[in-house]
Amino acid sequence: MEELSFRKADANDSEFVFAVKEAAFREYIEQVWGWDDSYQQERHNTEFASHDPHIIIQFRGIDVGFLVTSNTPDTLKVNQIFILPEYQGKGIGSACLTRIIDNASLEQKSVILQVLKVNTRAIALYQRLGFTIVGEDSIYFQMEKR
């Protein structure tokens, strides 16, 4: 997807990242734990400051989402990937994940992630891209693409 580009987030992107997460993920958090604005904002502030770098996803020059990954010697972990709802269903998430999978493949790593069980749309996307469920708990599926 030629219209897709990435840039590292900086401190000015914190509000955007929180807004994307809320827009794309709030319904699932509400289903599992309930949404508490102050808790979510506090958690975001902590994660944004200390997490692996956030990467802003741009489509045709417009910021449309973000992702966070981390590496181990054997795996590339997708910690977070969120796309604004109005840009979902356009192939952006698939294109991002395909790039991640291709990069991991070059390094002979598998890609791992976890997804809320209630997020059936994301599960279907991951399965279309070749991820399989390799574990679960009461809330999440752990998935892997070798």
Summary of the structure (lengths in Angstrom):
residues: 146
radius of gyration: 14.8
end to end distance: 22.8
largest distance: 41.2
contacts: 386
relative contact order: 0.14
helix: 43%
strand: 33%
